[in-house]
């Protein structure tokens, strides 16, 4: 509702400043010594209308900042708790972003809503740069897109490389069951040697750097382990029971992917709310500065009108007496 109201106020605000540029509007509002009285009255009304629109927008941005702060507190607790879930898998299987494989799947996590700064554009840029690095004559690099904002950017110039698009992740409160179903859908629909998950890691309200986590397929893990690659502490454990090493690696890889995805989605949701808080705070400050300038312009225009009317009255009285 807040976004709809913001768009409505924006549409109301635009006709007041077009079609002429802002400098032309200011010149008509301030320097009107040769303009008739009717034009001065209309100009003052225009300034009042603009001030009213800016005040309404400022109220909306302040409300959106408060809503984002409330959502951030709830999601931040889940994100901090989820960090301890995937870290044991990194110690066991490793996180080797430089591993060279033929089939790379880049999973870009973004938001479904806007007004949150440039976090979505940053994730898309990192994903496109990563796609160029992992592509080659005998290599394949494709995208799995999470969120409406990344979807809109990828469809413009990378539509042929998209394998799967998933949106509306935050329609319901995020939980592990929901994300594990999402991870299962990805594993069923893509073929991969390495899954590279790009998301924004939440550090603070003003700091959320783009981060990449790598999940290797069971075959790649076994191949790298046999060739002496750096894959954590997996080889230091003995396998007991009837399961083979391949079956254990398959189960571990699927569970690792769902845990990493759960943390990535929560971290990105925290970053989204933090970026929206910063964006709405900046918008509220800018609206306040614009109100100050409009108030000054309104007072100057009104004072000029009153002064002109007094001069006309005094001149008329002097003419009658003379």
C-alpha positions in Angstrom: 0.0 0.0 0.0 2.9 2.4 0.8 4.4 1.8 -2.6 1.1 2.4 -4.4 0.6 5.6 -2.5 4.2 6.7 -3.4 3.5 6.1 -7.0 0.2 8.0 -6.8 1.9 11.0 -5.2 4.7 10.8 -7.8 2.1 11.0 -10.6 0.5 13.9 -8.9 3.8 15.6 -8.5 5.1 15.2 -12.1 2.5 17.4 -13.9 3.4 20.3 -11.6 7.0 20.4 -12.8 6.6 19.6 -16.5 6.7 20.3 -19.4 9.2 23.2 -18.7 12.4 22.5 -16.8 12.9 23.3 -13.1 15.0 26.4 -13.8 12.2 27.8 -15.9 9.7 27.1 -13.2 11.8 28.8 -10.6 12.4 31.8 -12.8 8.6 32.2 -13.3 8.1 31.8 -9.5 10.7 34.2 -8.3 11.1 36.9 -11.0 7.6 38.1 -11.8 7.9 41.9 -11.6 6.4 42.3 -15.0 3.7 39.6 -14.7 0.1 40.4 -14.0 -1.6 39.7 -10.6 -3.4 36.6 -11.8 -0.1 34.9 -12.8 1.4 35.5 -9.4 -1.6 33.9 -7.7 -1.4 30.9 -9.9 2.4 30.5 -9.2 1.8 30.6 -5.5 -0.8 27.9 -5.8 1.6 25.8 -7.8 4.2 26.1 -5.1 1.6 25.1 -2.4 0.6 22.1 -4.4 4.2 21.0 -4.8 4.8 21.4 -1.1 1.7 19.3 -0.3 2.9 16.5 -2.7 6.4 16.5 -1.2 5.0 16.4 2.4 2.9 13.3 1.4 5.9 11.6 -0.2 8.0 12.3 2.9 5.3 10.7 5.1 5.3 7.6 2.9 9.1 7.3 2.9 9.2 7.6 6.7 6.6 4.9 7.1 8.4 2.6 4.7 11.6 3.1 6.7 9.9 2.1 9.9 8.3 -1.0 8.2 11.7 -2.0 6.8 13.3 -1.6 10.2 10.6 -3.9 11.8 11.1 -6.6 9.1 14.9 -6.4 9.4 14.9 -7.2 13.1 12.8 -10.3 12.6 14.9 -11.6 9.6 18.3 -10.8 11.1 17.8 -13.2 14.0 17.0 -16.0 11.5 20.0 -15.1 9.3 22.4 -15.1 12.3 21.1 -18.5 13.4 21.4 -20.0 9.9 25.1 -19.2 9.7 26.0 -22.0 12.0 24.1 -24.5 9.8 26.2 -24.4 6.6 29.6 -23.7 8.2 30.2 -27.4 9.1 29.7 -28.4 5.5 32.3 -25.9 4.4 34.8 -27.4 6.9 33.9 -30.9 5.6 33.6 -30.5 1.9 35.4 -27.1 1.4 34.3 -24.0 -0.5 36.6 -23.8 -3.5 35.5 -21.1 -5.9 38.5 -21.5 -8.2 37.7 -25.2 -9.1 37.6 -25.7 -12.9 34.6 -27.6 -14.1 32.6 -27.9 -17.4 29.1 -27.2 -16.2 28.6 -24.1 -14.0 25.2 -23.0 -12.8 25.1 -19.5 -11.4 22.3 -18.9 -8.9 21.5 -15.2 -8.5 19.5 -14.3 -5.4 17.6 -11.0 -5.6 14.5 -9.3 -4.2 11.0 -9.2 -5.6 10.4 -5.6 -4.7 12.4 -2.4 -5.5 13.2 0.8 -3.6 16.2 -0.9 -2.0 19.2 0.8 -3.6 21.5 -1.1 -5.9 21.9 -4.5 -4.3 20.0 -6.3 -7.1 22.1 -4.6 -9.8 25.3 -5.5 -8.0 24.3 -9.2 -7.8 23.5 -9.2 -11.5 26.8 -7.6 -12.4 28.7 -10.1 -10.3 26.8 -13.0 -11.9 27.5 -11.7 -15.5 31.2 -11.3 -14.7 31.3 -14.8 -13.2 29.5 -16.2 -16.3 32.2 -14.7 -18.6 35.0 -16.2 -16.4 33.5 -19.7 -16.3 32.5 -19.8 -20.0 34.7 -21.3 -22.7 34.9 -23.5 -25.8 34.2 -26.7 -23.9 32.4 -25.1 -20.9 28.8 -24.3 -20.2 27.6 -21.6 -17.8 23.9 -20.9 -17.2 21.7 -19.0 -14.8 19.1 -19.8 -12.2 17.4 -16.6 -11.2 15.7 -16.0 -7.9 13.6 -12.8 -7.6 11.7 -10.4 -10.0 14.4 -7.7 -10.0 17.2 -10.0 -11.3 14.7 -11.6 -13.7 13.9 -8.3 -15.4 17.6 -7.5 -15.9 18.7 -11.0 -17.1 15.8 -11.3 -19.6 17.0 -8.2 -21.5 20.4 -9.5 -22.6 20.9 -13.1 -21.2 17.6 -14.8 -21.9 19.1 -17.7 -23.7 21.3 -18.6 -20.8 18.5 -18.8 -18.2 17.6 -22.3 -17.2 15.1 -21.6 -14.3 13.3 -18.6 -12.8 11.8 -18.6 -9.3 10.0 -15.6 -7.9 7.8 -14.6 -4.9 10.2 -16.1 -2.4 9.0 -13.9 0.5 5.3 -14.2 0.0 5.3 -16.2 3.2 7.8 -16.0 6.1 11.0 -17.7 5.1 11.8 -21.0 6.7 14.0 -24.0 6.0 11.2 -26.2 4.7 10.3 -23.6 2.0 13.9 -23.1 0.9 14.6 -26.9 0.9 11.7 -27.4 -1.5 13.2 -24.6 -3.6 16.6 -26.2 -3.6 15.1 -29.6 -4.6 13.4 -28.0 -7.6 16.7 -26.5 -8.7 18.6 -29.8 -8.4 15.9 -31.7 -10.4 15.9 -29.2 -13.2 19.6 -28.4 -13.8 22.7 -30.4 -14.6 25.8 -29.1 -12.9 29.3 -29.7 -11.9 29.4 -26.6 -9.6 26.6 -24.4 -8.2 27.8 -20.9 -7.6 25.3 -18.9 -5.4 25.6 -15.1 -5.6 23.9 -13.1 -2.9 24.4 -10.0 -0.6 25.8 -10.9 2.8 24.4 -8.8 5.6 27.0 -7.1 7.8 25.2 -4.0 8.9 22.5 -1.6 7.7 25.0 0.1 5.5 27.2 -2.8 4.6 26.2 -5.8 2.6 28.9 -6.9 0.1 28.2 -9.3 -2.7 29.3 -12.9 -1.8 29.6 -16.1 -3.7 29.3 -19.6 -2.2 30.3 -22.7 -4.2 28.6 -26.2 -4.0 30.2 -29.0 -6.0 28.4 -32.0 -7.4 29.2 -35.4 -5.7 31.2 -36.5 -8.8 33.3 -33.4 -8.8 33.9 -33.7 -5.0 35.1 -37.3 -5.5 37.2 -36.4 -8.5 38.9 -33.5 -6.7 39.4 -35.7 -3.6 41.2 -38.4 -5.7 43.4 -35.8 -7.5 44.4 -34.2 -4.1 42.3 -31.1 -4.3 41.6 -28.9 -1.3 38.2 -30.2 -0.1 38.2 -29.8 3.6 38.3 -32.6 6.1 36.3 -35.2 4.2 39.1 -37.7 3.7 39.9 -37.7 7.5 36.7 -39.5 8.2 36.0 -43.3 7.8 32.9 -44.5 6.2 30.8 -47.0 8.2 27.7 -48.9 7.4 26.3 -50.2 4.0 26.4 -46.9 2.1 29.1 -46.2 -0.4 31.2 -43.0 -0.5 29.3 -41.9 -3.6 25.9 -42.2 -1.8 27.2 -40.3 1.2 28.6 -37.6 -1.0 25.2 -37.3 -2.8 23.3 -36.9 0.4 25.9 -34.4 1.8 25.9 -32.4 -1.4 22.1 -32.0 -1.4 21.9 -31.1 2.3 24.8 -28.7 1.9 23.1 -27.0 -1.0 19.8 -26.6 0.9 21.6 -25.2 3.9 23.7 -22.7 1.9 20.6 -21.6 0.0 18.7 -21.1 3.2 21.5 -18.8 4.6 21.8 -17.0 1.2 18.1 -16.2 0.9 18.0 -14.9 4.5 21.2 -12.9 4.2 19.9 -11.3 1.0 16.5 -10.6 2.6 18.4 -8.8 5.5 20.4 -6.8 3.0 17.2 -5.9 1.1 15.6 -4.4 4.2 18.8 -2.7 5.3 19.2 -1.1 1.8 15.5 -0.1 1.9 16.0 1.6 5.3 18.9 3.6 3.9 17.1 4.5 0.7 14.0 5.7 2.5 16.0 7.6 5.0 17.9 9.4 2.2 14.5 10.1 0.4 13.0 11.6 3.6 16.0 13.9 4.0 15.9 14.9 0.4 12.2 15.6 0.7 12.9 17.8 3.8 15.5 19.8 1.9 13.1 20.2 -1.0 10.4 21.4 1.4 12.8 24.0 2.8 13.6 25.3 -0.7 9.9 25.4 -1.7 9.0 27.2 1.5 11.6 29.9 0.8 10.4 30.2 -2.8 6.8 30.5 -1.6 7.6 33.2 0.9 9.6 35.2 -1.6 6.8 34.9 -4.2 4.2 35.9 -1.6 6.2 38.8 -0.3 6.8 40.1 -3.8 3.1 39.9 -4.5 2.3 41.9 -1.4 5.0 44.4 -2.0 3.7 45.0 -5.6 0.2 45.4 -4.4 1.2 48.0 -1.7 3.2 49.9 -4.3 0.2 50.0 -6.6 -2.1 51.2 -3.8 0.3 53.9 -2.7 0.9 55.0 -6.3 -2.9 55.2 -6.9 -3.5 57.2 -3.7 -0.6 59.6 -4.6 -2.1 60.1 -8.1 -5.5 60.9 -6.6 -4.0 63.5 -4.2 -1.9 65.1 -6.9 
